[in-house]
Amino acid sequence: MRETPGREEEPGTEAPCAASCHAQRILQTLNAYRRSGTLTDVVLRAGGQDFPCHRAALSAASAHFRGLFAAGRPERAAAVVPVGPETPGTAAALAVVLDYVYGAGVRLRAEDEAAAVLALAERLGVAGLREACARFLEGRLRAANSLALRRVAAAFSLASLAERCGRVLRQAFVEVTRHADFLELAPDEVAALLADPALRVAREEAVFEAAMRWVRHDAPARRGQLRRLLEHVRLPLLAPAYFLEKVEADELLQACGDCRPLLLEARACFILGREAGALRARPRRFMDLAEVIVVIGGCDRKGLLKLPFADAYHPESQRWTPLPSLPGYTRSEFASCALRNDIYVSGGHINSRDVWMFSSHLNTWIKVASMHKGRWRHKMVALQGQLFAVGGFDGLRRLRSVERYDPFSNTWAATAPLPEAVSSAAVAPCAGQLYVIGGAGQDGVNTDKVQCFDPKEDQWSLRSPAPFLQRCLEAVSLEDTIYVVGGLMSKIFTYDPSSDVWREAADLPSPVVSGAPWQAPALAHLGVETHSQGSGAPG
């Protein structure tokens, strides 16, 4: 034997791959013996077919057979061992399991076969085959079989397969719901699928139609599930015309008294927008709708040049998108707010009566009816589907004037005036009433007064004074509580209208003036949740 110069074999080492190759040759030989019936000592019977095997090989690979053939067990000497259940599918699954046990690899052709092999491998305790089946099923995952494979994943606790199935269900929801498997889902499964906020649907109409398709598949038995399923459909996001023609006119829904509150909620949202306070008015994460923050106007760093620009910030993507600029609108100290799907801007320095509406549906600014009184340093809020322009300054005096705008008739009308004229106050709607907090009074001195307007009675009243004397404030209502910030205050204050009580809510890292990010939110057709604010100045 020729030696290789400079190389010595270490004592006790094996040639590369010697052990694994040797083991593989033994398995190949045993598998050949199995197929020819050589030296086999037990027969497995499944689905009317016999499979000659070796007890030692089965015991080495299967916890089930290891226990079955243990000393003292009556089956130890049995010549034939049945493997249930007695179906043709079991025989095919057992053939795959035995190929794996004898090292011949795993050959799977269909999802049903893989599921049957997985079930048998689990029962027989054949380690490793579970992962092979799971990988095969993941590779075959499609929208058409995602529901069936999700059941397999749940039955055998296959976390990776379950996660992938969930992803397909969300991304291909519309296609998934067109297959027969969707119609056979249990009510709990349908409800959970409809409730997923991450469904990739362009329009909520697809979710509604899927729910109704499932109910109509067996209407007598399933009509009792209508209310439960409709709770997970975001009816306020449907197109109003579709809602009238397809939802309210649906015979099943007309006969479902429990569904009526959900339909009324949707109608209220069509009129009032986010003011209705319905959680179902929030768009799903991947819809064509998206919630954004809109910034309007302002001035340059020196405070000289007034800017007409508008931009939208998308929190999900963390990107800014330019919107059309206000046409010819280079004013400061105007008021802005959102009503339903649109944004309104009114007044501004000096003494403007103009009102512009940004239509999110048309992506353009439209001039609407002008206010009766020109003003700036005022506030504008939405209440009960209408806009209220409150107080402000006209260049000579603070204003008591309050005007109400009806978007359906495009008209402004005067309401009862403020008890005390103010500018730069905080204004917020809450529990059906309007609250004007603080601001600069007629003499230019800050006030702590809280003025409350009842739109039904067209009357004002005074409530408990605020624990501060400030102007340049902002307020927003949340769950029947008003939060106030700004005015160079370093604290957030809350006001509870029901108890007429003020409280300190939290400290701020630093004092805030104007408090632009706290402007009341509203939902728009292209997904405008707006915290909008014009450029502000004290006064």
N, C-alpha and C positions, 0 to 999 in steps of 0.2 A: 504494500500500500504506500503510495507516495504521500509524503508529508508536505504541508504548506508551510513555507519558511516564515518564521516570526509569529506563529499562531499555535497556541496550545489549548487543548480541550480542558476545561475546568472539571475536576472530579465531581461526580454526582449530578451533572447537568444533562438535560435531554436535548435531542436535536429539535430545532424549531418545529412546532406544530405536530410533533410526534404523538403526544398524548391525545390531542383533539382529533387528529386523523385516525388514530387507532380506535377511539371511541366511535367515530363516525362509521368506520368499516364494520365494527361489531353490530351497530344498529342496522346498517344496510343488510348484513347477513341475517339478523333476526327477522327483519321485515320480509326478506325473501323466504325464510323458513315459514313465516306466518302465511304468506300467500300460497305456499305449496303444501301447507299443513304439516311441515316437518317439525318433529319434537314438540308440537303443541300439546298442552295438557288441560285446556279448558275451552269451552265454546260459549261465546256470548251470543244471545239470541235477541233480536230486536226487529219488530215489524215483519215477522215471518222469515227473516233471514238469519243465517248462522255465520258467525265470525270466529274461526279457530284462532286462539291466542296463546300466549305464554304467561302463566301466573306471575312469574318473576318480573317480566317487563311491565305488566299492568300494575303490579304493586309498587314498582319503582317510580311510576309516573302519576299514579292516582291514589289520593288519600282514601277514597271510597273502597277501592279494591284492596288496598293495603290492610284496611280493617276487616274487610270481608274474608280475606284468605288467612287471617291471623289464626294462630293455634287455638283450638278450643271452639271455634265457630263451626256450626253444622254445615255451612256452605263451603267450608274449606275443601272438602273432598267432592263437591258437586261437579259433575262432568259438564253440565249445561247451566249457565247463569243467565236468567232473563234480565234484559235492560229495558225498562218501560219509558214512556207509555207505548202501547202496542199500536203504532202507526207507521206508515211508510216513511214519514219524515224522520222518525227516530232512527230507522235503519241508515238513511243517508247521512244523518248527523253523526252516528256512531262510526261510520266509515271514515269520516273526516277526523274524528277524535283519534281513532286508531292510527291513521297515517301520521298524525302529530306525535303520538306516543312512541311510534317506531322510527321517528326521525325522518319521515318522508316529506315533511313540510306541510303547509296548509294551503289547500286549493279550494277557494270559495267562489261561487258563481253569482249568487243573488242574496239580497238582503234577508229574505225569509230563511234561506239556508243558514246564513251566518247567525241569525237570531236563534235558530234551533240548535246549532252547534254550541253557541254560547250558553244556552240553558242546560244542555247536557254536560258540558264541561264544568259548569258550576256545580251541578249535582254530583258529578263524579270526582270533583276536587282535582281537576287537571290544571295545575298552575301554568301560567304562560299563555295558554290558549285564549284566555279572556282578553289579553292585550292584543293578540293577533286579530281576533274577531272585531274588537273595538276599532282598530286601525282600518280594517276593511270597510266597516260601516261608515266611518268618517269619510273615507274616500268616495263612497257611493251616495253621500248625502245630497239631496236635491230638494227643491220646494215641494215636489210631488210626494216625497216620502218623509218629509221632516217630522210630521206629526206621529207617524208610525215609529220612526226611529227614536223620537223623544220618549215614547212609551217604553221602548227597549232600554234606553239609557236609565230611565227611572227604575225599571224593574231590577236592573243589575248594578245600580249605583255607578254608572260610567260618567264621571264628572266632566271629562273633556268632551265626550259625545253630547251630553246634555247641553253644555255651553254652546257648542257649535249649532245644535238644533235650534236653540233659542235665538241665536244670531240670524239664522236663515228665516225663522218665523217672523222676526221683526223686519228684516230687510226685504222679504218677498211676501209680505202679508197678503196683498191682493191676490197673487197667484195661489198661495197656500189655501185661501178660503174658497177657491174655485174647485178644489178636489173633494172627492167623496169623504175622505177621512175627516175633514172639518165638520161635515154634517153629522158625523157619528160621535163627536166629542160630548163629554158630560157637561152639564151646565156650569160646574165650577171651572172647568178648563176653558170654556168659551169666555166666561166672565174675566178670568185672569188674562187671557189673550187680549181682549178688548181694552182692559185697563192699563196695558203697558204704555207708559208715556213715550217710549222710544220707538214705537211703530213707525216705519218709513212709509207714510202715506202722504200724497200730495194734498189731498182734501179729505175732510172728515166724512164726506159722503160715502167713501169706500168702507169705513168702519160701520156706519149705519146699515148699509146694504148687506154686509156680511152678517150682522146680527139678525136682520130680518130674514135672510136666506136660511139661517140655522133654525129659526122659529118656524118658518113656513114648511120646512121639511117634515115636521110632524106637529102641525099647528094645534090639534086638540090636546096633545100631551104637553106641549111646550109653551103655550100662550101664557101660562102662569109665570114664566120666567122673563116676560117682557120688561117689567119694571126693573128687575135686577140687572138685566143686560143694558137697558137704556141708561142706567146710572153711569155706565162706563163709556157711553158715546157722548162726545162733546157737542151736543146739539147747538149751542150758541155759535159754533164755528161753521155750521152749514150755511150755504148761500140762502138768503131769505126767500127767494123764489122757489128753490128746491124744498125748503122747509114747508112752505104753503102747499105745494103741489104733491110732494111725495110723503111727507111726514104727517102733517095734520089731516090730510085726506085719506090716510091709510086706514082701512076698516078694522084691522086688528088693534091699532092704537086708539081709534075712536071708541072701541069697546072696552078698553083698559082704563078704568077709572084711576088706578094707581099711577098711571103714566101722566095724568093730566098736570100735576105739579111740575114735572120735568119740562113739559111743553110750554107751560106758562113762564118758567124760568128762562127758557130760550127766547121767548117773545120779549121778555123784559130786557134781555141782553141786546136784542136787536134795536131796542129803543134807547136804552140807557148806556150800553157798552159796559165797560169794566165797573162803572158805578153800581151796577146791579150786584156786584160782589160774588159772582158765581165762579167757583174754582174750575168748572167745566168750560169756562171761556178762555182758559189758558191754552195756547197751541201746544201740540206735541213737539218733541224735540227736533224732529227732522221734517216737519211739514214745510210747505211753501211759506207758511206763516212763521214768523219768528219775533220774539220780543226784543226790541232795541231801545236804546236811549237816544233821544234827539236833542241836539244842541242848536239853538237858533240865535243868530245875531251876535251882538257884542261890539267891542271897540278894540282899537289897537292898544299897544302897551302905553302909549302916551295919553290915551283917552281922547284923542282928537278925531280919528277916522272911524266912522260908524260902519260896521260890517253887515252885509245882507246875507251872509252865508248860512247854510243849514247842513248839518252832518248827522249821520246816524251811526251809533256804536253798537256792534253786535257782541254781547257778552259771551255767547257760545264760541264764536270764532275769534273773538278779541280783535276785530277789524273795524275800521272806520269806512263808511260809505258816504260820498257826497250826495246830497239831495239838491233839487233845484233851489236856486237862491230866491229870496223874496224880491219880487219885481219892483224896482225903484224904491225899496224900503230900507233906507239908511237912517233909521231913527234909533234912539236909545230909550230906555226906561219904559218900554212897552210891556204888555201883559200877554201871557200865553198859557194855553191849557189844551187838553185833549178831550174830545167828545166823540164817543163811539170809535170810529175808525179814522178820524180826522183831527188835525191840529189847527187851532185858531190863534191868531195874533191880533191884538187890538191896541189902538192908541199909540202913544209914544211922544217923545219930545220933538217938536214943540206943539202941544195941543191938538194932536191928530185925532180925527174921528174914524179913520180908516180901520177896516177889519178884513183880514185875509184868512182864507182857509186852505190848508194843505190837504188835498185829496190823496190819500195813500193808494186808492184804487187807480187813479189816473196819473199819479206821480207828478202833480203839478199844483201850483198855487192859483186859487180862484178868489177874486174879490167879491165879498158878500156885502150885505146892507151895512151902511155906516151907523155908528152910534149917534144918538141925538146930541151928546155932549162930548167935546174933545177932552182928552185927559191923558196924563202919564203918571207914573209912580202909583198906579192902581193895581188891583188884582182881578183876575178872571178865573172862575171855577165853574165846573159842571155840576148841576144838581137836578135830578129828576128829568134828565134828557134835555135840559136847557142850559144856556150859559148865563152867568151873572157877572157883570162888570161892576166892581165895587170901589167907591171912593176915588182917591187919586188927587191930582193937582192940575190946575189949569193955567198956571203961570202967575196967578194973582192970589188964589186962595185954595185951601184944602176943600175937598168936595164931600157933601153928604149924598150926592146923587148915586143911585143904583139903577142899572138897566138890565133887563132880561131879554135874551135872544132866543127866538124859536127857530130852529134850523129847518123845520118843515115849511114854515111860511116865509122864512128869510126876513123876519121883522124884529125890530127892537122896541121894547115898551118900558116905560118907567115903572118902578115899584116904589113902595114906601121908602123914603130916604133914611139914611143912618141917623140914629139919635145924636151922634157926634161925628163931625167930619174928620176923616183921617186919610193919610197917604202912607205908603210903604208899610202897611199892616200885614199881618198874617191872616189868610182867609182859607177856611177849609169846610167842606160839607161833611156832616156827620149825622147819622140817624134821621135823615130827611130834613135837617135844618142847616142853616148857614151860620158859621161863627167867624166874626171879625175880631182879631186879637191884637191889642197894642197898636203901634204905629205913631205917626206924628200928628198931633192935634192942630186945631186952627191957629193957635198961637205959636206953632212950631215946636212946642214942648212935647216930649214923648208921653204917651198915655199907657195906663195899665188896664184900660177898660176892655171888657169882653162883651161884644154886641151880638145878639142872636136874632136871626131872621127866620120866621115861620112862613114858608111860601104859600101854605094853604090859607092862612089868615091875612097874609100881606102885612105882618106886624113885626116890629122889633122889640126886643126886651134886653135888659142888662143882666148879666150873670156875675158870678164871683170874679173879682178882678184878678188879673194875672200877678204872679209873684215877681214881676219885673216891669220896668219902664223902658221899653225899647222900640225901635223902628227897624226897618230892613229885615223883617222876619219872614220865615216860611213855615207852613204847617201842612201836615198830611194826616188823614184819619185812617186808622187801622183797627178793625174789630171794635168799632164804637168807642174808640179812644183817639183823642187828637194829640199829635206830637208836634212840638214847637222847637225850632232851632234858629240860630242866626242872631242878628243884632249885636254882634261882637260878644255874645255870651259863650262861656266855656261849659255850659251844661245843656242837656236836653230836658225839657219839661213836658209833662203829660197833663191833659185835662180830660176828666170823665164827665160828659154832659149829664149822664143819668143821676150822678150824685153831686154835681156842681163842685167838684173837688180838684185842686191842682196838686201835683206831686213832682219832685225831682226824679227823673228817670235814670240818668247816667251822666258821667263827666265826658267831655270831649278832650282830645289830645291838645287842642288849641282853640282859641275863640274863632267863631265863624260869623262872617257877615253875609247877608242875603240868603245863604243856605240853599243855593240852587239845586243840589241833588235831592232835596226833599220835596220837590214839586210833585203834586199828586199824579199817580200813574194812570194810564188808560191804554186800552188795546186797540190797535188799528188793523185794517184789513191785510196789509202786508207785514203785519207784526210790529206795530209801533207801541211799545210800552214806554211812554214818554215821560221823562223828567226834564221838561223844557223850561228855559228861562231866558229872558232878554237881559241885556246889559242893565245893571242897576246902579243907582246912586242914592245916597242918603237924602231923606226928605220926604 
